[in-house]
Amino acid sequence: PTVIEAGVDGFLFAPGDHLDLADKLRRLMEDPALRRRMGEAGRRRAQVEFTLENYMKHLVEFYDHVLE
């Protein structure tokens, strides 16, 4: 849930709920426009949020917090 924005760049489902997972996979398989929209949103988010620069920034913030 910290990486996926539900309904925007992916789907979330309850752990162990195979029926919910199957439903969401079915939605993606049946809707090419939804797949494309979510895929493009995921790519944009990854290109912005998951850069090496952001990773290092968050790592330093984490260490600063832990070592205080």
Secondary structure, 3 states (H helix, E strand, C coil): CCCCCECCCECCCCCCCHHHHHHHHHHHHHCHHHHHHHHHHHHHHHHHHCCHHHHHHHHHHHHHHHHC
